Amino acid sequence: MKSKNEFRNKNILVTGGTGSIGLEIVEQLLKYKPRVVRIFARHEDRHHHIMQELGNKKLRFIIGDIRDKDRLKLAMEDVDIVFHAAALKHVPLCEYNPFEAVKTNIIGTQNVIESAREMGVKKVISISTDKVVDPTGVLGTSKLMGEKLSLAPYFCQGDNKTKFSCVRFGNVLGSRGSILPLIKKQVFGKGVVTVTDSDMTRFVMTIPQAVKLVLNAASVMRGQEVFILKMPSVRLGDLVQAAIGYYAPLAGKKV
């Protein structure tokens, strides 16, 4: 961590705070003694589970959707830092429901931006993806637009002091909906793992690596940056073979 005092005694909001990345951000933030961490997400059952699991008095659980600007503004009262992790992120579902991706990843992000400016938030760090580079699908296109919106307020900043930056992730191994849980399920099931193209490559990172990047970005940001972790590029076939080698013995099957 670049500056452990960055989060001390601060009021912090995490949108999408019940997701794999959002929850890890929340848990890591608690180590730096913030005044309060507000978890903003629409999933009541996940809120309840985290409330029971963590039981930390510094946590506040706010049921809400980033599509609802009024709810966001209430959640951002007296907030110093916002980590914006809420998104629709699954490629097929975004393709099947493109305007839902627009409403969350684009309009929802604009709601976060406008609410942060209106409520006097000091810093906003948005989670993006490497799929914004030359996007060919709805997910990458919508997240690229989210990036553009996050950096656009500087062209009409005026006296507003809110700073905005983005952090691009690769494929976060072990996160909800990522490839490793899918491989594990297939190995423990019929023992057959399906691969679209074993020669495809993907940039990969772990959840702790991803969150460390986010927290460091919040410490060093000056505004209008896009932070990218140096990630290894892995052949999908190699990743699948390594995962099978790990999960097969646990399932009692031969590799």
C-alpha positions in Angstrom: 0.0 0.0 0.0 1.4 3.3 -1.0 -0.2 5.3 1.8 -1.9 3.5 4.7 -3.3 6.8 5.9 -5.3 7.4 2.7 -8.3 5.6 4.1 -7.9 6.2 7.9 -11.0 7.9 9.4 -12.6 8.3 5.9 -16.1 7.6 4.8 -16.0 5.3 1.9 -18.7 3.9 -0.5 -18.2 0.8 -2.6 -20.8 0.3 -5.3 -21.2 -3.4 -6.2 -19.8 -4.1 -2.8 -21.4 -7.5 -2.5 -19.6 -8.8 -5.6 -16.3 -10.7 -5.7 -14.1 -7.6 -6.3 -16.3 -5.2 -4.3 -16.3 -7.4 -1.3 -12.6 -7.9 -1.4 -12.2 -4.1 -1.6 -14.4 -3.8 1.5 -12.4 -6.4 3.5 -9.1 -4.8 2.6 -10.3 -1.3 3.4 -11.2 -2.4 6.9 -7.6 -3.0 7.7 -6.8 0.7 7.3 -9.3 1.9 9.9 -11.8 3.9 7.9 -14.6 5.7 9.8 -17.2 3.8 7.8 -17.5 1.7 4.7 -20.9 1.7 2.9 -21.7 -1.3 0.8 -24.0 -0.3 -2.0 -25.6 -3.1 -4.0 -29.1 -4.4 -5.0 -28.7 -8.0 -3.7 -30.5 -8.3 -0.4 -29.4 -11.9 0.2 -25.7 -11.1 -0.3 -26.0 -8.1 2.0 -27.5 -10.4 4.6 -24.7 -13.0 4.2 -21.9 -10.4 4.4 -23.6 -8.8 7.5 -23.6 -12.2 9.2 -20.1 -13.2 8.0 -18.2 -10.0 8.7 -20.2 -8.5 11.6 -18.0 -5.3 11.5 -19.5 -2.2 13.2 -17.9 0.0 10.6 -19.9 -1.4 7.8 -23.2 0.0 6.5 -25.4 -2.0 4.2 -27.3 0.0 1.6 -29.7 -1.7 -0.8 -29.8 0.2 -4.0 -29.1 0.3 -7.8 -26.7 2.7 -9.5 -29.5 3.2 -12.0 -31.3 5.1 -9.2 -29.5 8.5 -8.9 -31.5 9.7 -5.9 -30.6 6.6 -4.0 -26.9 7.1 -4.9 -27.0 10.6 -3.7 -28.3 9.5 -0.3 -25.6 6.9 -0.1 -22.9 9.4 -0.9 -23.7 11.9 1.9 -20.5 12.9 3.6 -18.5 10.3 1.6 -14.8 11.0 0.9 -14.0 8.2 -1.6 -16.1 6.1 -3.9 -14.9 2.8 -5.4 -17.3 2.1 -8.3 -17.3 -1.7 -8.9 -21.0 -2.2 -9.8 -21.4 -3.4 -13.4 -23.0 -6.0 -15.7 -19.9 -8.0 -16.6 -20.9 -11.3 -18.2 -20.2 -11.3 -21.9 -23.1 -13.5 -23.1 -25.7 -11.8 -20.9 -24.6 -8.4 -22.1 -24.9 -9.6 -25.7 -28.4 -11.0 -25.1 -29.5 -7.9 -23.1 -27.6 -5.0 -24.6 -29.6 -2.1 -23.3 -29.5 -3.5 -19.8 -25.7 -3.2 -20.1 -26.2 0.4 -21.3 -28.5 1.2 -18.3 -26.0 -0.1 -15.8 -22.5 0.3 -17.3 -23.1 3.6 -19.0 -26.1 5.4 -17.5 -25.4 4.0 -14.1 -21.8 5.2 -14.3 -22.9 8.6 -15.3 -25.2 8.6 -12.2 -22.2 7.8 -10.0 -20.2 10.6 -11.6 -23.0 13.2 -11.2 -23.9 12.1 -7.7 -20.2 12.3 -6.6 -19.8 15.8 -8.0 -23.0 17.0 -6.5 -22.3 15.5 -3.1 -18.7 16.8 -2.9 -16.9 13.4 -3.0 -13.1 13.8 -3.2 -12.1 10.8 -5.2 -13.9 8.3 -7.5 -12.1 5.1 -8.7 -14.0 3.2 -11.3 -13.3 -0.5 -12.2 -12.9 -1.1 -15.9 -11.7 -4.0 -18.0 -9.1 -4.8 -20.7 -12.0 -5.6 -23.0 -12.4 -1.8 -23.6 -9.4 -2.1 -26.0 -10.8 -2.3 -29.6 -14.1 -3.7 -28.3 -16.1 -6.0 -30.5 -19.0 -6.8 -28.1 -21.5 -5.1 -25.8 -19.5 -5.5 -22.6 -16.3 -3.9 -23.9 -18.2 -1.2 -25.7 -20.3 -0.3 -22.7 -17.3 -0.3 -20.3 -15.3 1.8 -22.7 -18.1 4.4 -22.7 -18.0 4.2 -18.9 -14.3 5.0 -19.0 -14.9 7.9 -21.3 -17.6 9.3 -19.1 -15.4 9.0 -16.0 -12.7 11.1 -17.5 -15.0 13.6 -19.2 -15.9 15.7 -16.2 -12.6 17.5 -16.4 -13.8 19.2 -19.5 -16.5 20.9 -17.6 -15.0 20.8 -14.1 -15.5 24.5 -13.1 -15.0 24.8 -9.3 -15.7 21.2 -8.6 -12.9 19.3 -6.9 -13.9 15.7 -7.4 -11.2 13.6 -9.0 -11.9 10.6 -11.2 -9.7 7.7 -12.3 -10.2 4.2 -13.8 -8.5 0.9 -13.1 -8.5 -1.7 -15.9 -8.6 -5.4 -14.9 -7.8 -8.5 -16.9 -9.6 -11.8 -16.2 -9.8 -12.0 -12.4 -9.2 -15.6 -11.5 -11.6 -17.0 -8.9 -14.1 -14.1 -9.2 -17.8 -14.9 -9.6 -18.4 -16.1 -13.2 -14.7 -16.5 -14.0 -13.2 -19.5 -15.8 -11.8 -21.3 -12.7 -15.2 -22.0 -11.0 -16.5 -23.2 -14.4 -13.6 -25.6 -14.9 -14.0 -26.9 -11.3 -17.7 -27.6 -11.9 -17.0 -29.5 -15.1 -14.1 -31.5 -13.5 -16.3 -32.4 -10.5 -19.2 -33.2 -12.8 -18.7 -35.3 -15.9 -14.9 -34.7 -15.9 -15.0 -33.1 -19.4 -13.8 -29.5 -19.7 -15.0 -27.5 -22.8 -12.7 -25.0 -24.5 -13.7 -22.7 -27.3 -10.1 -22.3 -28.6 -7.1 -23.5 -26.6 -4.8 -21.1 -28.5 -6.7 -18.0 -27.3 -4.7 -15.9 -24.8 -6.1 -13.9 -21.8 -4.5 -11.5 -19.4 -5.0 -12.9 -15.9 -4.8 -11.6 -12.3 -5.9 -12.8 -8.9 -8.5 -11.1 -6.7 -5.9 -9.8 -4.2 -3.7 -8.4 -7.0 -6.7 -6.7 -8.5 -7.7 -5.1 -5.2 -4.2 -4.1 -4.4 -4.0 -2.2 -7.7 -7.3 -0.4 -6.9 -6.3 0.7 -3.4 -2.9 1.8 -4.7 -4.6 3.8 -7.5 -6.7 5.6 -4.9 -3.5 6.6 -3.0 -1.5 7.9 -6.0 -4.2 9.2 -8.3 -4.2 12.9 -9.3 -7.2 12.5 -11.6 -7.9 11.5 -15.2 -5.6 8.5 -15.2 -6.2 4.9 -16.3 -4.2 2.4 -14.2 -3.3 -1.0 -15.6 -1.6 -3.8 -13.8 1.3 -5.6 -15.6 -0.4 -8.9 -16.1 0.9 -12.2 -17.7 -0.7 -13.3 -20.9 -1.8 -17.0 -20.6 -2.8 -19.5 -23.3 -6.3 -20.7 -22.5 -5.2 -24.3 -23.1 -2.3 -24.0 -20.6 -4.6 -22.4 -18.0 -7.2 -25.2 -18.4 -4.5 -28.0 -18.2 -3.1 -26.4 -15.0 -6.6 -26.1 -13.5 -7.5 -29.7 -14.4 -4.2 -30.8 -12.8 -5.2 -29.0 -9.6 -8.9 -29.9 -9.4 -8.9 -33.5 -10.7 -7.1 -35.1 -7.7 -9.6 -33.2 -5.4 -12.4 -34.8 -7.3 -10.8 -38.2 -7.1 -10.2 -38.4 -10.8 -7.1 -39.2 -12.8 -5.5 -36.4 -14.8 
